[in-house]
Structure formats: C-alpha cells, structure tokens
Amino acid sequence: MPLLLRRLIPWASAIVLAGAMEWFARNPLLYPWPQIVGLSLFLCSFILLAYRRLPVMEIISYGLPSVLTMIGLGVAMLLADSFWERTLFIILFVGIPFLILELLYTLTSDPIRYPVNALSRINIALAPLAIFSMTASLVGVYVFAPLPWWCLLFALCFVSAVFAFATSHPTADKSHRIRWTVIGALIGLHAAVLGLILPVGMTVTGAIAAFLLAFPLRTRRYGFAPVPSRTHAWTEGAMGSILVISLLLSARWA
C-alpha cells in the first residue's frame, strides 16, 4: 500500500467516524447502526495498517482493548441521560480510534518517531474507561430489559481478562501473562457480582468496577523496573481510597 494512502487512513477514519456520530446525534432512533459502522471502520483501518507489519499476537493485543472500549462506549450511548453525556461518549468514540490509528501508523511506518510502549500505555489508560462504560451500561440494560444475569458476568470477566493480558509488561514471561489473565477474569467476576447486588446507580457501579480493575493493574507496575518510589505508592493508594470512600458515602443507595 502506498505510504501516502497509509498516512491518510487515520484521518479518513476519524472524519467518517465523526460523520457517523453526527448521523446518530441527528437520528437517535438509528441506534446502533452508526456505532456498528464506526466500529467496523476502525477494525478495517486497524487491520490495513497492521497487516504483514506486526505479528498476529501483537495485532490482537494492541487492537482488542480499543475495540472493547468502543463497544462499551457504544452501549453506553444507549443509556446516556443528558446531552453532555452523549457528547462526551461521542467525542471519546471518535477520538480514541483516531489516537490508536495514529500511533499504529507511526509504529508500522515511521518507528523512529513512535513513543516507546505508547500503545501499551494507551491500553492501560483505556482499561478503567472500558470497564466503567461496560459495567454501567450492562447493569442498566439488566435493570431495564430482560438481560440474563450470566451475560453480565461473562462480558465483564472477558473484558477484564483481555485488559489484564494485553497490558502486561513487555518483559513479562508467558506464565506471568497467564496468571494475570486469570486474575483479570476474577476481577471482572467481582465487578459483575457487585453490579448485580449493590443498590446504587449505574454510574457508581461503573466507577467501582473501574477502580477494581485499575488498582491491580497499577499495582502490577511496581513489580518491574524502574519501580516508583514508596512515597508515590502511598500517595496513589491514599488518593484511590479517598476517592472510593467518598463515592460510596455520597452515592444514593436504594
């Protein structure tokens, strides 16, 4: 594929995605077709950029977390209550694929300019967003529609396991990745059970699930050099604990 055409793929995809979301904003009853069109376009663009330039496992580990994030955002649009919520989800739905495709183009066509481990770091940052949107939206669907309870458990276990596997440190061995994939599935199981039994709103449930996944993934980072300082670790732990406690104390319980 000509280099100029490859360079245009991220921008062309972003423009078409923005058009699909504008189409959805003007015609909400078309849901979920604009989201499906956007997700399909991202998948095709990702494969075109990565085909024959990256190993299959790297393509999967780089692309699957962003695909799951887009699915979560797409489902969350169905239950967005306000204009600002829908706008935020639409911006993320367009901006995240553009960023991923830009980094993928740099990695495959101009590796000298590629920031070290950029896609891996982006996937770590996407983990809380993906589990938040997936949990909040699926809990909402479970409450308002006859969604089987096991669908929520399976979806969150799968999403958490994928992120735990895909965000492993580049130097981690196979046993480490397998062990953390199982841990990720267990985290998803806990998030799903809490989502089913806690009498709180969808946003609070999603935030708790995001913390449950983000905290272990961040803790795992302390096992590899350069190790953050002890002060940094205590500060992160205290801020996270305060955030969760404040969220639970201020939440409206049914």
C-alpha positions in Angstrom: 0.0 0.0 0.0 1.4 3.5 -0.9 2.7 5.4 2.1 0.5 8.4 1.4 -2.6 6.2 1.4 -1.5 4.7 4.7 -0.9 8.1 6.1 -4.5 9.2 5.3 -6.1 6.2 6.9 -6.3 7.6 10.5 -7.6 11.0 9.3 -10.1 9.5 6.9 -11.4 7.1 9.6 -11.8 10.0 12.0 -13.8 12.0 9.5 -16.1 9.1 8.7 -16.5 8.3 12.4 -17.4 11.9 13.1 -19.9 11.8 10.3 -21.4 8.6 11.7 -21.8 10.1 15.1 -23.3 13.3 13.6 -25.8 11.0 11.9 -26.6 9.3 15.2 -26.9 12.7 17.0 -29.5 13.8 14.5 -31.3 10.5 14.3 -31.1 8.7 17.7 -33.6 6.0 16.6 -30.9 4.7 14.1 -29.0 3.3 17.1 -27.0 1.0 16.9 -26.2 1.2 13.2 -23.9 4.3 13.3 -21.9 2.7 16.1 -21.6 -0.6 14.2 -20.5 1.4 11.1 -17.9 3.2 13.2 -16.6 0.1 14.9 -16.4 -1.8 11.6 -14.4 1.1 10.0 -12.0 1.1 12.9 -11.4 -2.6 12.6 -10.8 -2.4 8.9 -8.4 0.6 9.3 -6.5 -1.2 12.1 -6.1 -4.3 10.0 -5.0 -2.4 6.9 -2.3 -0.6 8.9 -1.0 -3.6 10.8 -1.3 -6.4 8.2 2.0 -8.0 7.4 3.8 -5.4 9.5 3.1 -6.8 13.0 2.8 -10.4 14.4 -0.7 -11.6 14.8 -0.5 -11.7 18.6 0.7 -8.1 18.7 -2.2 -7.1 16.4 -4.7 -8.7 18.8 -3.1 -7.4 22.0 -2.9 -3.8 20.6 -6.3 -3.8 18.9 -8.7 -5.8 21.1 -8.7 -3.4 24.2 -9.6 -0.4 22.0 -12.3 -2.5 20.3 -13.8 -3.5 23.6 -13.6 0.2 24.8 -15.6 1.3 21.7 -18.2 -1.4 22.3 -18.6 -0.2 25.9 -18.9 3.4 24.7 -21.4 2.4 22.0 -23.6 0.6 24.5 -23.3 3.4 27.0 -24.7 5.8 24.4 -28.0 3.9 24.6 -28.4 4.8 28.3 -26.9 8.3 28.3 -29.4 10.6 30.0 -28.2 14.0 29.2 -26.8 15.9 26.2 -23.4 16.3 27.8 -23.1 12.6 28.5 -23.9 11.7 24.9 -21.5 14.4 23.7 -18.7 13.0 25.9 -19.3 9.5 24.7 -19.3 10.6 21.1 -16.0 12.5 21.5 -14.4 9.5 23.0 -15.9 7.2 20.4 -14.2 9.3 17.7 -11.0 10.4 19.5 -9.8 7.1 20.8 -9.8 5.3 17.4 -8.0 8.3 15.9 -5.3 8.2 18.5 -4.9 4.4 18.3 -4.6 4.5 14.4 -2.2 7.5 14.5 0.1 5.5 16.9 -0.3 2.4 14.9 0.7 4.2 11.7 3.8 5.6 13.4 4.7 2.2 14.8 4.4 0.4 11.4 5.6 3.1 9.0 7.8 5.5 11.0 9.1 3.6 14.1 11.8 6.2 14.9 9.0 8.7 15.9 7.0 6.1 17.8 6.9 6.8 21.6 8.2 3.7 23.5 5.3 1.4 24.5 2.8 4.0 23.5 0.0 1.6 22.5 0.5 -0.4 25.7 0.3 2.7 27.8 -2.9 3.8 26.0 -4.4 0.4 26.6 -3.7 0.7 30.3 -5.4 4.1 30.3 -8.4 2.6 28.4 -8.9 -0.2 31.0 -10.9 1.9 33.6 -12.9 3.6 30.8 -13.8 0.3 29.2 -14.8 -1.5 32.4 -16.7 1.6 33.6 -18.8 2.0 30.4 -19.3 -1.7 30.0 -20.4 -2.2 33.6 -22.6 0.9 33.8 -24.4 0.1 30.5 -24.8 -3.6 31.1 -26.2 -3.1 34.6 -28.6 -0.5 33.1 -29.7 -3.0 30.5 -30.0 -5.7 33.1 -32.3 -3.5 35.2 -34.5 -2.2 32.3 -34.5 -5.1 30.0 -34.7 -8.9 30.4 -30.9 -9.4 30.1 -29.8 -12.8 31.6 -27.5 -12.3 34.6 -24.8 -14.5 33.2 -24.3 -12.2 30.2 -23.1 -9.5 32.6 -20.7 -12.0 34.3 -19.3 -13.3 31.1 -18.9 -9.8 29.5 -17.0 -8.3 32.5 -14.9 -11.4 33.0 -13.9 -11.4 29.3 -13.2 -7.6 29.2 -11.1 -7.7 32.4 -9.1 -10.7 31.3 -8.3 -9.2 27.9 -7.0 -6.0 29.5 -5.0 -7.9 32.1 -3.4 -9.9 29.3 -2.9 -7.1 26.8 -1.4 -4.6 29.3 1.2 -7.0 30.6 4.7 -5.5 30.8 6.8 -6.1 27.6 9.3 -8.1 29.6 6.8 -10.4 31.3 7.0 -14.1 30.5 4.2 -16.4 29.4 3.4 -17.7 32.9 3.1 -14.1 34.2 0.6 -13.2 31.4 -1.5 -16.3 32.0 -1.6 -15.7 35.8 -2.7 -12.1 35.3 -5.3 -13.1 32.7 -6.9 -15.4 35.3 -6.7 -12.6 37.9 -8.3 -10.2 35.4 -11.2 -12.6 34.9 -11.7 -12.9 38.7 -11.7 -9.1 38.9 -14.4 -9.0 36.2 -16.4 -11.6 38.2 -16.2 -9.4 41.3 -17.3 -6.3 39.4 -20.2 -8.2 37.9 -21.4 -9.6 41.2 -21.2 -6.1 42.8 -23.1 -4.7 39.9 -25.9 -7.2 40.5 -26.2 -6.8 44.2 -25.3 -3.3 45.1 -28.3 -1.0 45.3 -26.6 2.0 43.8 -26.8 3.9 40.5 -25.2 2.7 37.2 -22.5 5.4 37.4 -21.4 4.4 40.9 -21.4 0.7 39.9 -19.2 1.5 36.9 -16.8 3.6 38.9 -16.4 0.8 41.5 -15.7 -1.6 38.7 -13.2 0.8 37.1 -11.3 1.0 40.4 -11.3 -2.7 40.9 -9.5 -3.2 37.6 -7.3 -0.1 37.6 -5.9 -0.7 41.1 -4.4 -4.2 40.4 -3.1 -3.1 37.0 -1.3 -0.2 38.6 0.0 -2.3 41.4 1.4 -4.8 38.9 3.6 -2.0 37.6 5.6 -1.9 40.9 7.0 -5.4 40.0 9.1 -4.0 37.1 11.9 -1.6 37.0 12.0 1.4 37.3 10.0 0.9 40.4 8.1 4.1 41.6 9.1 5.4 45.0 7.4 4.4 48.2 6.0 7.9 48.7 4.5 7.8 45.2 2.9 4.4 46.1 1.4 5.7 49.3 0.1 8.8 47.7 -1.6 6.8 44.9 -3.1 4.4 47.4 -4.4 7.2 49.7 -6.0 9.1 46.8 -7.6 6.0 45.4 -9.0 5.0 48.8 -10.3 8.5 49.4 -12.0 8.5 46.0 -13.8 5.2 46.5 -14.9 6.0 50.1 -16.2 9.5 49.0 -18.0 7.9 46.1 -19.7 5.3 48.4 -20.6 7.8 51.1 -22.1 10.3 48.6 -23.9 7.8 46.5 -27.7 7.4 46.6 -28.5 4.0 48.0 -31.8 2.4 47.1 
